[in-house]
Amino acid sequence: MAVYRYRAMDLQGAIVRGTLEAVNPLDLEMRLRRISLDLITFRAQSQRRLRKVVRGRADLINFCFHMEQLLRAGVPLVDALRDLRDSGGERGLRDLTANLIENIEGGARLSDAMEQQGGAFDAVFVNLVRAGEESGELPEVLHQLTTNLRWQDEMLAQTRKLLLYPLASGIAVIGMVLFLFIYLVPRLAEVIRTLSHDLPAGTQLLLDLSDFMVIWWPLLLSVPVLLVSVAAFLIQRNSLLRQRRDRLLLQLPVFGPVLQKIILARFSTYFALMYGAGIPILDCIRVAERIVGNLAVQHALEQVGRAIGDGQGLTAAFRSTGMFPPLVLRMLSIGETTGGLDRSLQNVSYFYNRDVRETIDSVQELIQPVILLVFGLILAAVLIPVFGPIYDTVSNVRF
């Protein structure tokens, strides 16, 4: 099916713009009529572009919040979607809502219509909405999704906060080293060699290193980038390498434990949401496999699913993987015993969220003096051998 960008008129005479899938222009006109719109103009566009404009998390938060409020007020589903479409929000959200209306009026349930939107809604979202439809608690599910999407934004911000500062500091250190060895030291080298022909070994080594970097600095910068690109390409094409990379990431000092807590917080939050909505445990695990974002943890969850399918208990299945820390296992055991598994996992999520924030703040406070110390050591290592011979020469001059 093709994707069309259209301009249409609703029953009140207002102009509505949006995007809709259709077999051909005639089919587009018929689909618009089913949602009470009269086609004015249209043009074809790529499906890839449509998927891009409806994937923003802010659009999904607005969608969930708007639909929750209207459904709690007793507004019928299609009327609520029409209100959202005509509310003048972001174009991506209007396009997404128009597609949902067209699919629902064609006989699909909301969850089935979401599944047909080219990946705009992930598996967790669709499964939770389906569970809400079956239980009659769709507004409550949409409220939970709104809270969860905002939580995702917060966790993404925490992850960026953890990674960006060390990355920016590393780039600054590399830039300073290049400036010193490629710009500053070569300009002082002639003065140093003129003042003293018998240079200390450290100074001579520094000057030789500077001469080497002046000639080969493009290669020194491009080779690591090329190696990283080749490694990323090979890892992307080999699931075993990706799994080993993801396992290695979890074992890194400082960053590994934080990353593991972020992943476990995400898993606990999603699992609690799905289980609380009435989705069976095995289905919760299968969906969670695709959203943890780490192949090592995903492989562990696959093992858990197989063990539970073979009749093993929930806590024992998680313990057998060796991937989940004692806190998770303890809360799973409590939830399994009391029947409050969703509440137990929400406690895990709360604990890890708080721990991640505190750890990231502590790491940032620690990184700042470390970076300053590194800057100082590099400056000392470069400037002392450079200015040492100059100082010795000037101090021996007699007036």
C-alpha positions as a LaTeX table, in Angstrom:
\begin{tabular}{lrrr}
\hline
Residue & $x$ (\AA) & $y$ (\AA) & $z$ (\AA) \\
\hline
Met1 & 0.00 & 0.00 & 0.00 \\
Ala2 & 1.12 & 3.56 & $-0.71$ \\
Val3 & 1.26 & 6.38 & 1.82 \\
Tyr4 & $-0.48$ & 9.63 & 0.92 \\
Arg5 & $-0.18$ & 13.09 & 2.42 \\
Tyr6 & $-3.67$ & 14.60 & 2.14 \\
Arg7 & $-5.57$ & 17.84 & 2.72 \\
Ala8 & $-9.26$ & 17.32 & 3.53 \\
Met9 & $-12.30$ & 19.04 & 5.00 \\
Asp10 & $-14.30$ & 17.81 & 7.97 \\
Leu11 & $-18.05$ & 18.15 & 8.59 \\
Gln12 & $-17.62$ & 21.61 & 10.14 \\
Gly13 & $-15.70$ & 22.90 & 7.12 \\
Ala14 & $-12.31$ & 22.95 & 8.86 \\
Ile15 & $-9.22$ & 21.97 & 6.88 \\
Val16 & $-7.51$ & 18.80 & 8.12 \\
Arg17 & $-4.04$ & 17.69 & 6.97 \\
Gly18 & $-2.61$ & 14.28 & 7.58 \\
Thr19 & $-1.14$ & 11.03 & 6.24 \\
Leu20 & $-2.94$ & 7.80 & 5.40 \\
Glu21 & $-2.18$ & 4.47 & 3.77 \\
Ala22 & $-4.24$ & 3.52 & 0.72 \\
Val23 & $-4.05$ & 1.26 & $-2.33$ \\
Asn24 & $-4.62$ & 4.17 & $-4.74$ \\
Pro25 & $-6.13$ & 7.69 & $-4.74$ \\
Leu26 & $-9.67$ & 6.32 & $-5.09$ \\
Asp27 & $-9.13$ & 4.08 & $-2.07$ \\
Leu28 & $-7.71$ & 7.10 & $-0.20$ \\
Glu29 & $-10.88$ & 9.10 & $-0.90$ \\
Met30 & $-13.10$ & 6.23 & 0.31 \\
Arg31 & $-11.07$ & 5.77 & 3.49 \\
Leu32 & $-11.31$ & 9.48 & 4.27 \\
Arg33 & $-15.05$ & 9.46 & 3.74 \\
Arg34 & $-15.36$ & 6.67 & 6.31 \\
Ile35 & $-13.83$ & 9.00 & 8.89 \\
Ser36 & $-16.07$ & 11.94 & 7.80 \\
Leu37 & $-13.47$ & 13.79 & 5.73 \\
Asp38 & $-13.74$ & 15.05 & 2.14 \\
Leu39 & $-10.52$ & 14.82 & 0.14 \\
Ile40 & $-9.22$ & 18.09 & $-1.38$ \\
Thr41 & $-5.64$ & 17.40 & $-2.48$ \\
Phe42 & $-3.10$ & 14.63 & $-1.94$ \\
Arg43 & 0.43 & 13.51 & $-2.79$ \\
Ala44 & 2.28 & 10.24 & $-2.28$ \\
Gln45 & 5.16 & 9.87 & 0.16 \\
Ser46 & 7.33 & 7.06 & 1.46 \\
Gln47 & 6.24 & 4.68 & 4.26 \\
Arg48 & 9.63 & 5.21 & 5.86 \\
Arg49 & 8.90 & 8.89 & 6.40 \\
Leu50 & 5.54 & 8.14 & 7.99 \\
Arg51 & 7.12 & 5.76 & 10.48 \\
Lys52 & 9.69 & 8.37 & 11.38 \\
Val53 & 7.23 & 11.15 & 12.24 \\
Val54 & 5.07 & 9.03 & 14.57 \\
Arg55 & 7.81 & 7.52 & 16.72 \\
Gly56 & 8.43 & 10.48 & 19.05 \\
Arg57 & 7.89 & 9.61 & 22.70 \\
Ala58 & 6.33 & 13.04 & 23.32 \\
Asp59 & 3.63 & 12.20 & 20.75 \\
Leu60 & 2.89 & 8.91 & 22.50 \\
Ile61 & 2.69 & 10.62 & 25.91 \\
Asn62 & 0.21 & 13.15 & 24.50 \\
Phe63 & $-1.76$ & 10.34 & 22.87 \\
Cys64 & $-2.04$ & 8.29 & 26.08 \\
Phe65 & $-2.87$ & 11.27 & 28.29 \\
His66 & $-5.52$ & 12.63 & 25.90 \\
Met67 & $-7.17$ & 9.25 & 25.35 \\
Glu68 & $-7.17$ & 8.43 & 29.08 \\
Gln69 & $-8.93$ & 11.67 & 29.97 \\
Leu70 & $-11.59$ & 11.34 & 27.28 \\
Leu71 & $-12.28$ & 7.65 & 27.90 \\
Arg72 & $-12.61$ & 8.26 & 31.67 \\
Ala73 & $-15.15$ & 10.96 & 30.81 \\
Gly74 & $-17.22$ & 8.40 & 28.89 \\
Val75 & $-16.39$ & 9.59 & 25.34 \\
Pro76 & $-16.60$ & 6.71 & 22.81 \\
Leu77 & $-13.25$ & 5.48 & 21.47 \\
Val78 & $-13.63$ & 6.69 & 17.86 \\
Asp79 & $-14.97$ & 10.08 & 19.00 \\
Ala80 & $-11.98$ & 10.44 & 21.33 \\
Leu81 & $-9.61$ & 9.64 & 18.47 \\
Arg82 & $-11.37$ & 12.16 & 16.23 \\
Asp83 & $-11.06$ & 14.82 & 18.92 \\
Leu84 & $-7.34$ & 14.09 & 19.21 \\
Arg85 & $-6.95$ & 14.21 & 15.41 \\
Asp86 & $-8.69$ & 17.58 & 15.18 \\
Ser87 & $-7.02$ & 19.14 & 18.23 \\
Gly88 & $-4.28$ & 20.77 & 16.15 \\
Gly89 & $-1.35$ & 18.96 & 17.78 \\
Glu90 & 1.81 & 17.67 & 16.14 \\
Arg91 & 1.44 & 16.47 & 12.55 \\
Gly92 & 2.83 & 13.03 & 13.39 \\
Leu93 & 0.21 & 12.53 & 16.08 \\
Arg94 & $-2.60$ & 13.65 & 13.76 \\
Asp95 & $-1.40$ & 11.25 & 11.05 \\
Leu96 & $-1.18$ & 8.40 & 13.53 \\
Thr97 & $-4.67$ & 9.08 & 14.90 \\
Ala98 & $-6.20$ & 9.27 & 11.41 \\
Asn99 & $-4.78$ & 5.85 & 10.58 \\
Leu100 & $-6.14$ & 4.40 & 13.82 \\
Ile101 & $-9.64$ & 5.79 & 13.12 \\
Glu102 & $-9.62$ & 4.33 & 9.62 \\
Asn103 & $-8.56$ & 0.88 & 10.87 \\
Ile104 & $-11.03$ & 0.84 & 13.78 \\
Glu105 & $-13.94$ & 1.86 & 11.55 \\
Gly106 & $-12.87$ & $-0.97$ & 9.28 \\
Gly107 & $-13.59$ & $-3.41$ & 12.14 \\
Ala108 & $-10.25$ & $-3.63$ & 14.00 \\
Arg109 & $-9.79$ & $-3.29$ & 17.75 \\
Leu110 & $-7.58$ & $-0.46$ & 19.01 \\
Ser111 & $-4.71$ & $-2.83$ & 19.82 \\
Asp112 & $-4.93$ & $-4.46$ & 16.38 \\
Ala113 & $-4.98$ & $-1.03$ & 14.73 \\
Met114 & $-1.89$ & $-0.04$ & 16.71 \\
Glu115 & $-0.11$ & $-3.18$ & 15.56 \\
Gln116 & $-0.65$ & $-2.10$ & 11.95 \\
Gln117 & 1.08 & 1.28 & 12.35 \\
Gly118 & 4.51 & 0.25 & 11.14 \\
Gly119 & 6.25 & 0.08 & 14.51 \\
Ala120 & 4.90 & 3.35 & 15.95 \\
Phe121 & 3.74 & 1.32 & 18.98 \\
Asp122 & 6.10 & $-1.26$ & 20.45 \\
Ala123 & 5.14 & $-4.77$ & 21.57 \\
Val124 & 4.70 & $-3.75$ & 25.23 \\
Phe125 & 2.39 & $-0.90$ & 24.29 \\
Val126 & 0.21 & $-3.11$ & 22.05 \\
Asn127 & 0.03 & $-5.96$ & 24.56 \\
Leu128 & $-0.94$ & $-3.66$ & 27.42 \\
Val129 & $-3.66$ & $-1.98$ & 25.37 \\
Arg130 & $-4.97$ & $-5.41$ & 24.35 \\
Ala131 & $-5.04$ & $-6.48$ & 28.00 \\
Gly132 & $-6.85$ & $-3.26$ & 28.89 \\
Glu133 & $-9.46$ & $-3.90$ & 26.20 \\
Glu134 & $-10.06$ & $-7.43$ & 27.43 \\
Ser135 & $-10.29$ & $-6.42$ & 31.10 \\
Gly136 & $-12.31$ & $-3.24$ & 30.51 \\
Glu137 & $-9.59$ & $-1.16$ & 32.20 \\
Leu138 & $-8.27$ & 0.67 & 29.13 \\
Pro139 & $-8.19$ & 4.16 & 30.79 \\
Glu140 & $-6.13$ & 2.76 & 33.69 \\
Val141 & $-3.74$ & 1.06 & 31.26 \\
Leu142 & $-3.33$ & 4.33 & 29.34 \\
His143 & $-2.57$ & 6.10 & 32.63 \\
Gln144 & 0.11 & 3.52 & 33.41 \\
Leu145 & 1.55 & 3.91 & 29.90 \\
Thr146 & 1.72 & 7.69 & 30.34 \\
Thr147 & 3.62 & 7.25 & 33.59 \\
Asn148 & 5.90 & 4.65 & 32.02 \\
Leu149 & 6.73 & 6.78 & 28.97 \\
Arg150 & 7.66 & 9.69 & 31.22 \\
Trp151 & 9.82 & 7.30 & 33.24 \\
Gln152 & 11.54 & 6.22 & 30.00 \\
Asp153 & 12.36 & 9.86 & 29.24 \\
Glu154 & 13.87 & 10.24 & 32.71 \\
Met155 & 15.95 & 7.06 & 32.37 \\
Leu156 & 17.16 & 8.13 & 28.92 \\
Ala157 & 18.23 & 11.46 & 30.38 \\
Gln158 & 20.08 & 9.66 & 33.19 \\
Thr159 & 21.88 & 7.40 & 30.68 \\
Arg160 & 22.92 & 10.36 & 28.55 \\
Lys161 & 24.09 & 12.15 & 31.66 \\
Leu162 & 26.27 & 9.16 & 32.53 \\
Leu163 & 27.84 & 8.85 & 29.07 \\
Leu164 & 28.08 & 12.37 & 27.67 \\
Tyr165 & 30.26 & 13.98 & 30.34 \\
Pro166 & 33.08 & 11.36 & 30.17 \\
Leu167 & 32.82 & 11.40 & 26.36 \\
Ala168 & 33.08 & 15.19 & 26.20 \\
Ser169 & 35.96 & 15.14 & 28.68 \\
Gly170 & 37.79 & 12.50 & 26.64 \\
Ile171 & 37.39 & 14.55 & 23.46 \\
Ala172 & 38.72 & 17.62 & 25.30 \\
Val173 & 41.80 & 15.67 & 26.50 \\
Ile174 & 42.50 & 14.38 & 22.97 \\
Gly175 & 42.08 & 17.90 & 21.58 \\
Met176 & 44.51 & 19.31 & 24.13 \\
Val177 & 47.11 & 16.62 & 23.38 \\
Leu178 & 46.86 & 17.31 & 19.64 \\
Phe179 & 47.16 & 21.07 & 20.23 \\
Leu180 & 50.26 & 20.61 & 22.37 \\
Phe181 & 52.08 & 18.14 & 20.13 \\
Ile182 & 51.05 & 19.51 & 16.72 \\
Tyr183 & 50.95 & 23.26 & 17.34 \\
Leu184 & 52.78 & 24.33 & 20.51 \\
Val185 & 55.76 & 21.96 & 20.78 \\
Pro186 & 56.89 & 22.32 & 17.10 \\
Arg187 & 57.02 & 26.11 & 17.52 \\
Leu188 & 59.20 & 25.77 & 20.60 \\
Ala189 & 61.37 & 22.97 & 19.18 \\
Glu190 & 63.62 & 25.29 & 17.11 \\
Val191 & 64.23 & 27.55 & 20.10 \\
Ile192 & 65.09 & 24.57 & 22.30 \\
Arg193 & 67.51 & 23.05 & 19.76 \\
Thr194 & 69.18 & 26.45 & 19.22 \\
Leu195 & 69.72 & 27.04 & 22.92 \\
Ser196 & 71.01 & 23.56 & 23.71 \\
His197 & 72.49 & 20.86 & 21.46 \\
Asp198 & 72.73 & 18.33 & 24.29 \\
Leu199 & 69.07 & 17.79 & 25.18 \\
Pro200 & 67.88 & 15.58 & 28.05 \\
Ala201 & 66.48 & 12.20 & 27.01 \\
Gly202 & 62.94 & 13.16 & 28.07 \\
Thr203 & 63.00 & 16.37 & 26.05 \\
Gln204 & 64.41 & 14.61 & 22.96 \\
Leu205 & 61.75 & 11.90 & 23.22 \\
Leu206 & 59.04 & 14.56 & 23.46 \\
Leu207 & 60.35 & 16.41 & 20.41 \\
Asp208 & 60.59 & 13.17 & 18.39 \\
Leu209 & 57.05 & 12.28 & 19.38 \\
Ser210 & 55.88 & 15.74 & 18.32 \\
Asp211 & 57.63 & 15.40 & 14.93 \\
Phe212 & 55.96 & 12.01 & 14.45 \\
Met213 & 52.50 & 13.35 & 15.31 \\
Val214 & 52.87 & 16.39 & 13.03 \\
Ile215 & 53.36 & 14.02 & 10.08 \\
Trp216 & 51.06 & 11.17 & 11.03 \\
Trp217 & 48.25 & 12.78 & 13.07 \\
Pro218 & 45.60 & 12.18 & 10.35 \\
Leu219 & 46.46 & 8.47 & 10.42 \\
Leu220 & 46.50 & 8.39 & 14.24 \\
Leu221 & 42.96 & 9.79 & 14.28 \\
Ser222 & 41.53 & 7.81 & 11.37 \\
Val223 & 42.87 & 4.35 & 12.27 \\
Pro224 & 40.96 & 4.09 & 15.62 \\
Val225 & 37.80 & 5.38 & 13.94 \\
Leu226 & 38.22 & 2.82 & 11.15 \\
Leu227 & 38.86 & $-0.02$ & 13.60 \\
Val228 & 35.81 & 0.92 & 15.68 \\
Ser229 & 33.67 & 1.11 & 12.53 \\
Val230 & 34.84 & $-2.31$ & 11.31 \\
Ala231 & 34.30 & $-3.82$ & 14.77 \\
Ala232 & 30.79 & $-2.30$ & 14.95 \\
Phe233 & 29.98 & $-3.67$ & 11.48 \\
Leu234 & 31.15 & $-7.18$ & 12.41 \\
Ile235 & 29.34 & $-7.11$ & 15.75 \\
Gln236 & 26.13 & $-5.92$ & 14.09 \\
Arg237 & 26.18 & $-8.91$ & 11.74 \\
Asn238 & 27.03 & $-11.56$ & 14.33 \\
Ser239 & 24.63 & $-12.25$ & 17.22 \\
Leu240 & 27.30 & $-14.14$ & 19.20 \\
Leu241 & 29.64 & $-11.12$ & 19.05 \\
Arg242 & 26.77 & $-8.82$ & 20.05 \\
Gln243 & 26.00 & $-11.03$ & 23.02 \\
Arg244 & 29.66 & $-11.04$ & 24.11 \\
Arg245 & 29.83 & $-7.25$ & 23.70 \\
Asp246 & 26.69 & $-6.76$ & 25.79 \\
Arg247 & 28.00 & $-9.09$ & 28.48 \\
Leu248 & 31.31 & $-7.20$ & 28.51 \\
Leu249 & 29.46 & $-3.89$ & 28.89 \\
Leu250 & 27.83 & $-5.20$ & 32.07 \\
Gln251 & 31.29 & $-6.08$ & 33.46 \\
Leu252 & 32.90 & $-2.67$ & 32.92 \\
Pro253 & 34.07 & $-0.94$ & 36.11 \\
Val254 & 31.74 & 1.83 & 37.35 \\
Phe255 & 29.64 & 1.95 & 34.17 \\
Gly256 & 28.78 & $-1.76$ & 34.05 \\
Pro257 & 26.85 & $-1.89$ & 37.35 \\
Val258 & 24.99 & 1.32 & 36.47 \\
Leu259 & 24.03 & $-0.06$ & 33.05 \\
Gln260 & 22.85 & $-3.31$ & 34.67 \\
Lys261 & 20.66 & $-1.37$ & 37.11 \\
Ile262 & 19.15 & 0.66 & 34.26 \\
Ile263 & 18.35 & $-2.55$ & 32.35 \\
Leu264 & 16.88 & $-4.25$ & 35.42 \\
Ala265 & 14.81 & $-1.17$ & 36.25 \\
Arg266 & 13.44 & $-1.21$ & 32.69 \\
Phe267 & 12.71 & $-4.94$ & 32.89 \\
Ser268 & 11.04 & $-4.65$ & 36.30 \\
Thr269 & 8.88 & $-1.70$ & 35.23 \\
Tyr270 & 7.65 & $-3.32$ & 32.04 \\
Phe271 & 7.14 & $-6.73$ & 33.67 \\
Ala272 & 5.13 & $-5.17$ & 36.52 \\
Leu273 & 2.99 & $-3.22$ & 34.05 \\
Met274 & 2.20 & $-6.26$ & 31.91 \\
Tyr275 & 1.64 & $-8.65$ & 34.80 \\
Gly276 & $-0.56$ & $-6.12$ & 36.60 \\
Ala277 & $-2.64$ & $-5.78$ & 33.42 \\
Gly278 & $-3.36$ & $-9.52$ & 33.47 \\
Ile279 & $-0.88$ & $-10.72$ & 30.83 \\
Pro280 & 0.40 & $-14.28$ & 31.57 \\
Ile281 & 3.94 & $-14.61$ & 32.96 \\
Leu282 & 5.35 & $-16.39$ & 29.91 \\
Asp283 & 3.97 & $-13.70$ & 27.61 \\
Cys284 & 5.43 & $-11.02$ & 29.89 \\
Ile285 & 8.84 & $-12.66$ & 29.63 \\
Arg286 & 8.64 & $-13.03$ & 25.85 \\
Val287 & 7.79 & $-9.37$ & 25.42 \\
Ala288 & 10.43 & $-8.29$ & 27.96 \\
Glu289 & 13.08 & $-10.15$ & 25.95 \\
Arg290 & 12.67 & $-7.63$ & 23.14 \\
Ile291 & 12.81 & $-4.47$ & 25.24 \\
Val292 & 15.70 & $-4.97$ & 27.69 \\
Gly293 & 18.19 & $-3.71$ & 25.08 \\
Asn294 & 20.97 & $-6.14$ & 26.00 \\
Leu295 & 21.49 & $-9.52$ & 24.31 \\
Ala296 & 23.09 & $-11.09$ & 27.38 \\
Val297 & 20.03 & $-10.26$ & 29.50 \\
Gln298 & 17.75 & $-11.23$ & 26.62 \\
His299 & 19.43 & $-14.64$ & 26.41 \\
Ala300 & 18.97 & $-15.05$ & 30.17 \\
Leu301 & 15.25 & $-14.24$ & 29.85 \\
Glu302 & 14.93 & $-16.80$ & 27.06 \\
Gln303 & 16.41 & $-19.38$ & 29.44 \\
Val304 & 13.91 & $-18.29$ & 32.10 \\
Gly305 & 11.01 & $-18.73$ & 29.67 \\
Arg306 & 12.13 & $-22.23$ & 28.73 \\
Ala307 & 12.64 & $-23.22$ & 32.38 \\
Ile308 & 9.16 & $-21.98$ & 33.38 \\
Gly309 & 7.67 & $-23.74$ & 30.36 \\
Asp310 & 9.31 & $-26.95$ & 31.62 \\
Gly311 & 7.57 & $-26.55$ & 34.99 \\
Gln312 & 10.26 & $-24.81$ & 37.05 \\
Gly313 & 9.27 & $-22.12$ & 39.55 \\
Leu314 & 9.65 & $-18.44$ & 38.68 \\
Thr315 & 12.34 & $-17.58$ & 41.23 \\
Ala316 & 14.29 & $-20.77$ & 40.59 \\
Ala317 & 14.21 & $-20.11$ & 36.83 \\
Phe318 & 15.63 & $-16.61$ & 37.28 \\
Arg319 & 18.25 & $-17.84$ & 39.77 \\
Ser320 & 19.49 & $-20.57$ & 37.40 \\
Thr321 & 20.66 & $-18.00$ & 34.81 \\
Gly322 & 23.19 & $-16.37$ & 37.16 \\
Met323 & 22.36 & $-13.01$ & 35.57 \\
Phe324 & 20.01 & $-11.49$ & 38.14 \\
Pro325 & 21.27 & $-10.03$ & 41.45 \\
Pro326 & 19.99 & $-11.10$ & 44.89 \\
Leu327 & 17.62 & $-8.12$ & 45.21 \\
Val328 & 15.68 & $-9.13$ & 42.11 \\
Leu329 & 15.58 & $-12.78$ & 43.17 \\
Arg330 & 14.42 & $-11.86$ & 46.69 \\
Met331 & 11.60 & $-9.65$ & 45.42 \\
Leu332 & 10.55 & $-12.28$ & 42.86 \\
Ser333 & 10.38 & $-14.83$ & 45.66 \\
Ile334 & 8.27 & $-12.50$ & 47.81 \\
Gly335 & 5.95 & $-11.71$ & 44.90 \\
Glu336 & 5.65 & $-15.37$ & 43.96 \\
Thr337 & 4.78 & $-16.29$ & 47.54 \\
Thr338 & 2.32 & $-13.48$ & 48.25 \\
Gly339 & 0.77 & $-13.19$ & 44.80 \\
Gly340 & 1.85 & $-9.53$ & 44.52 \\
Leu341 & 4.49 & $-9.99$ & 41.84 \\
Asp342 & 3.73 & $-6.67$ & 40.16 \\
Arg343 & 4.13 & $-4.74$ & 43.42 \\
Ser344 & 7.38 & $-6.53$ & 44.23 \\
Leu345 & 8.83 & $-5.66$ & 40.83 \\
Gln346 & 7.69 & $-2.05$ & 41.18 \\
Asn347 & 9.77 & $-1.94$ & 44.37 \\
Val348 & 12.77 & $-3.26$ & 42.43 \\
Ser349 & 12.26 & $-0.58$ & 39.80 \\
Tyr350 & 11.97 & 2.17 & 42.43 \\
Phe351 & 15.14 & 1.02 & 44.21 \\
Tyr352 & 17.22 & 0.83 & 41.02 \\
Asn353 & 15.92 & 4.15 & 39.71 \\
Arg354 & 16.98 & 5.87 & 42.92 \\
Asp355 & 20.30 & 4.02 & 42.98 \\
Val356 & 21.05 & 4.95 & 39.36 \\
Arg357 & 20.43 & 8.66 & 40.02 \\
Glu358 & 22.64 & 8.64 & 43.12 \\
Thr359 & 25.40 & 6.67 & 41.35 \\
Ile360 & 25.41 & 8.96 & 38.30 \\
Asp361 & 25.63 & 12.04 & 40.53 \\
Ser362 & 28.50 & 10.45 & 42.48 \\
Val363 & 30.34 & 9.44 & 39.30 \\
Gln364 & 30.03 & 12.95 & 37.90 \\
Glu365 & 31.36 & 14.45 & 41.13 \\
Leu366 & 34.28 & 12.01 & 40.96 \\
Ile367 & 34.97 & 12.49 & 37.24 \\
Gln368 & 35.42 & 16.27 & 37.48 \\
Pro369 & 38.53 & 16.22 & 39.73 \\
Val370 & 39.90 & 13.19 & 37.85 \\
Ile371 & 39.63 & 15.05 & 34.53 \\
Leu372 & 41.34 & 18.11 & 36.05 \\
Leu373 & 44.10 & 15.86 & 37.39 \\
Val374 & 44.56 & 14.28 & 33.94 \\
Phe375 & 44.76 & 17.72 & 32.33 \\
Gly376 & 47.37 & 18.78 & 34.88 \\
Leu377 & 49.50 & 15.66 & 34.42 \\
Ile378 & 49.44 & 15.99 & 30.63 \\
Leu379 & 50.43 & 19.66 & 30.80 \\
Ala380 & 53.22 & 18.85 & 33.27 \\
Ala381 & 54.46 & 15.92 & 31.13 \\
Val382 & 54.67 & 18.17 & 28.08 \\
Leu383 & 55.67 & 21.55 & 29.44 \\
Ile384 & 58.38 & 20.49 & 31.93 \\
Pro385 & 60.56 & 18.71 & 29.30 \\
Val386 & 59.96 & 21.61 & 26.86 \\
Phe387 & 60.67 & 24.54 & 29.17 \\
Gly388 & 63.31 & 22.74 & 31.27 \\
Pro389 & 66.18 & 23.26 & 28.76 \\
Ile390 & 65.06 & 26.86 & 28.17 \\
Tyr391 & 65.10 & 27.56 & 31.90 \\
Asp392 & 68.53 & 25.90 & 32.32 \\
Thr393 & 70.02 & 27.96 & 29.48 \\
Val394 & 68.61 & 31.26 & 30.74 \\
Ser395 & 69.69 & 30.55 & 34.33 \\
Asn396 & 73.30 & 29.97 & 33.19 \\
Val397 & 73.53 & 33.31 & 31.35 \\
Arg398 & 75.76 & 35.79 & 33.25 \\
Phe399 & 75.13 & 39.48 & 32.90 \\
\hline
\end{tabular}
